[in-house]
């Protein structure tokens, strides 16, 4: 009985066969290369989308809560919910909620801002000086709103850098005048770049004292309570957000005299991160599934080419069996060939995918990335697919009758 062929010799024979048919080997690997490159690139882009969204949320601060009018059901159904939050609510939160350190009421209007012959549509927000530390904004030039500006309802404004470029592209913006509706405002500061948050470009916004907004722009009568766009709340620390959310909800229910079906919602950054994680996780999974289709096609391509190879090498297989090779030796050689093709294709495809991710991260705003473990898993899956799809050709080669095979010489 013939002895089993050593594994090293089996691998050497498989590599020699593949080397002798370089063009066929390269074409066979092509499907796996494309499949792996697709999976790596698409997963990296999906991860980049998640990183981008989380990065934007992190700029808000981990201990920031947002109190918004309306509830979850009205928001999902697209109902035009009433403006239930009033200025007195924000004062009550600041005075009666122990887990809160700062509270910023905000009224936002979409207005046309003019400076000389130039104009631009902008979100104009009436806020308080605490907006700067709570929302993690910075001033690049000049100063931010002060308590004196608030108390005197001054016509002063701080503008975002993009709005400044649109309205005052030449020279310093400080001390210059711009108009919002029929009111003239003096520019006292220019914000540092912040970028987009929740899909809105913060660098095109303008900020004025909330007292000025109420008395001169919004047309809201303080006698009946000034309705707010939302309230930004800073908890005392990261561990206090849960308690602050609970306490704010209870306080507002008492003030609004409701027991259920809240006419407001309290959102934390953790809630937003959870939603973002769910959405981007599903997106990444979908992109990986799309890329895996290419990997599947590549594996089928290996099986087809190996089946053709079995037909072409019938005489070689018969000769090997005639001189003592066992069926298991023949099967092992074809499995090794499939494994080498799929693994090498996986490595090359992963390298191409990593190059594509690097290019996306370098030339776009999307911080595409992928972990080493994901690359290793992808290469392992491509190698496993080669083994899986190589079983049928290997078994066919191993079952060839040597006498019948030798007749093809």
N, C-alpha and C positions, 0 to 999 in steps of 0.2 A: 504493500500500500504506500502511495506517495506521501511524503511528509509535507506538512503545511509550509507554504512559502513565508519567509520572514516578512514582517510588516515593512521594514526598511526597504527591502527589495521591491515590494509591491508599490510603495510610494515612488521609488526611483523609476520604475517602469511607467507609472502613470504620468509622471512629470516629463519623461522622455517622449511619450506619445503626444502630450499636449504641446510640447516644444516643437515637435515635428510638424504640427498642424497649427502654426501660430495664428493665421488669419481666421481659421474656423474657431479657435479658442477665444480670440478677441471678440468676434461677432456673437459667440455664445454668451460671453460675459456681459455684453452690452445691455441686455435687458435687466440684469441684476444691478449693474452700475446705475442705470437710469432710475430703477426702483429705489435703491438706497439713497441716491442723491435727492430724489423727490421727498422721501420720508424725512431725511435729516433737515432739508431746507424748509419744508412746510411745518414741521414741528418747531423748528427754531423761530420761524416767523410767528407762529401761534404763541410761543413763549414770550417773544418780543412784545406782542400786543398786550399780554398780561402784565409784563414788566412796565410798559408804558402807562397802562391804566393805574396800576398800583403806585407807580412813581408820582403820578398826578395827585392821587388821593393822599399820599404821604405828605405832600406839601401843605396839606390843610392842618396837619397836626393830629397825633393819635388820640388826643383827649378833647377834640372839638365835636360838638353836637350841633345839629341843625333842626330847629323847630319850624315846620312849614305848615301853612293853612291847608285844610282838607285832610282826608284820610286815605289809606291805601286803596280802598274800594273805588272812591271817586277818581283817583289818579288812574287806576287800571281801566276804568270805563270811559275815561276822557270827559268826565262831567265838569262843567264850569262851576267849581265849588266856590262858596262864598269866602270872602277875605275875613277869616275869623280871628286872626291875631291882631291885637292892638298894642299901642305903645305902653299902656298900663300893664299888659302881660309881661313885657320885658322887664319893667321896673319891679314887678312882683317876683319874678324869677331871681333877679339880682339881690333882692332884699330877703327873700324867704327860703331860698334853696341853699342849704349849707355846703353841698358838694360842688358848688359853682364858684369860680373865681372872677370871671369876667362875662359880661353879656353885651352883645352888640345888636341892637335893632337895626333893620335895614329896609329902606324903601327904594326900589329900583324902577326907573322909567326908561323907555327907549326914546331918545331925543336926538334931534339934529343939532350938533354943536358947530358953531361958526367962529372963525377967526379971520377977519378981513374978508377977502374974496373966497377963502377956502372953507369948506364945510365937510362934515362926516357924520354918519349915523353912529351913535354910541349908546351904551348902557350907562346912565347917570344914576349913581347910588347915593342916597342920603344916609350917612352913617355917623358913628361917634369915634373919638380918638382911639378907643380900645380895638378898633378894627385891625390896626397894624399888628399888634402882638398876637391877637387871637387867630387871625388868618395867615400868619407867617409871611406878610408882605414886607417889603423894604423900600425905602425912598432913596433914589439915586442922586437927585438934585433938589436943593431947597429943603423944605420941611413938610411935615404932615399936618393934618388938622389938629387944632388945640382946643382945650376947654373954653378958652376965651372966644374962639371962633363959634363954638357951639352956643354959648350963652348969649352972644350978641347977634346970632343968626347972620354972620357975615357972608358976603358974596365972594367967597374964595373957593378955589377948586384945585385938586391934585389930579393930574392926568397920567394915563399910561404911556409908555414909550412909543407904542405904535400910533396912538392918537396924536401925540406930540409931533411925530414925523409927518403925519398927514396934514396937520394944521399949521405947524410952525417948523418947517424943514430947515430953515436957516436961522442961525443965531440962538441965543438963549431964550427959553420959554418963560423963565421966571420974571414976574412982574408984568407980563403982557396980558392983554384982555381978550376974552372970548365970550360969546353969547350963547345962552341956553334959553330958548323961547325969547321973551322980551327982556331978559335979565342979563346984565353984564357981570362977568366974574373975573377976578384976578387970579392968575396962575401962581400958586405959591410953592408947588413942588411937582416933580416928575418921578413916577414910580420906577423901581428897578424891574427888569423883565421877569415876568412870572410864567408866561406861556398859557396853554389851554388847560382849563379845569372843567370837567364834565362837558367837553366839546365846545366851550365858550372861551374865546380869546380874551384873557384878562388884561392884556396890554392895550386894548382899545377902549378901556373903561375910563370914566371920570368919577371923582368922589367929592362930594360937598357935605357940609354939616347937615345933619338930619333936621335940625330946626329950620334951616334955610329951605330945605326941600318941602317941609310942611307948610311954611308960611308963604312961600313965593312960587313954588312950582307944582306941587301935588294937588293943590286946591282942596285939601282935606281939612275939615273943621275939627280942631282939637276938642271942642265941646262934646262931641259925640264919640270920641275915641278915634285915634288915628290908626287906620289899618296898615299892617306891615306886609312886606313881601315875604320876609322870613326873619328868624332870629338866630344869630350865631352865638353859641354858648361854649365857654371854655371850662371844662371840669378842672378840679384842683390838681389832679394828676391822672395818669393812665388808668390807675386802679379805681378811680372814682366815677368813670363814665357810666357804669351800670347803675350805680346809686343815683347819679345826677339824672339819668334818663327816667328812672322810676319816680323820683321826687318831682321832676318837672311835669310829668304826665298827671300825677295826682293833683298837683297845684292847679294846673290848667282845667282839669275836670271840675274842680270845685269852683273856680272862677267862672267857667262857662256853664255851670249848673247842668252837667251831663253825667250819666252813669256808664254809658257805652256808646258805640258808634261815634268815636272821637271826631271832632271837627278840626283836628290838627294831627300832625305826625311828628315824632321825634326820631331823627335818623342819626346814627353814629357812623364813624368811619369804618368800624368793624362790619356793620351791616352792608355798607357800600362795597367793602373789600370782599365780603362773602358773595354778593351778587356778581361782582366783576370776576371773581374766581370761578364761579359756576359757568358764566357765559364764556369766558376765555378758555376754561378747561374743556367745555363742549366743543368750542371752535378748534382747539388743538387736536382733540380726539377725531373730529371730522377730517381735518387736514391729514392726520396720520393715516386714517382709513383710505383716503384718496391716494396717498402715496403708496400704501400697501398694495393697492390694485396693480400698480406698476411692478412691484416686487413679485406679485403672484404671476403676472404675465412673464416676467423674467425667468421664474422657476419653470413654468411650462415650456418656455423656449429651450431651457437646458435639457429637459426631458425629450423634446422633439429631436434636438441635435444629437443627443446621445443614442436615441433609437436609430437614427440614420447611421451613426457611427458603428453601431452593432451590425447593421446590415452590410456595411462596407468592410468590416473587419472579421467577417465570418470565417474566412480561411485562416486568419491569424489565430482566432480563438480555437479553431479545430486543431491547428498545429500545436498550440500550447497544451491542449488537453491530451493530444496524442503522445507528447513527450513527458507526461506525468503531472501536469497541472491539475489541481482539483477545482471543482465547480466553485467552491468558496473562494479560491484564489482569484478566479476570473471575476467573480462578483465583487470582491474587495477592490480590485483594480478599477473597475468602472465606478464604484462608489467613491473612491479616492479622487478620481478625475472630476466627478460632479462636485465633490466637496471643495477641491482646489479652485475650480472655476467660480463657484458661488461665493466662497470666502474671499478670494482675490477681488472679485467683482464688488463685494460688499465693502472691502477696504478702499478701493478706488472710488466707488460711489460716495462713501462717507467723506473722503477727502474733498471731493467736488462739492458735496453739500456743505461742509464746513467753510469752504472758500466762498460759496454763495452767501452763507450767513454773515461772514465777515464783511463782504461787499455791501450787503443790505444795512448792516450796523454802521458802516463807515460813510455811506453816501446818502442815507435817509435818516429821518428822525426816529425810526423804529429800532429800539435796542434789542435786535434779534440775538438769541443765544440758545445754547443747548448744553446740557450736562454731559460729562464724559460717560456716565453710566448709560445714558440714552444711546450714545454712539456705540458702546460695547454691545448693548442689547440688540441694536439694529444689525450690526455685523453678525452677531450670533444667530439671529433669526434668518438672515440671508444664507448663512452656512447651513443651518438646519433645513431650509427650503431646498437647498441643493441636494442634501442627503435624501429628503423626502421624495423629490421628483426624480432622483437618480435610481431609486429602488427598482422601478419597472424596467428600465433599460438593463440594469445590472442583472436582474433575475432572468431576463430573456437571454442575455449573453451566457449566463451560467448554465442554462438549461439546454443549450445547443448540443446536439449529438456530435461527437468528434468526427465520426465517419461521414455523416451527412455534410458537416461543415467543410471537410477536406475535399469534397467533390466540387466545391466552388473554385478550387485552385486552377 
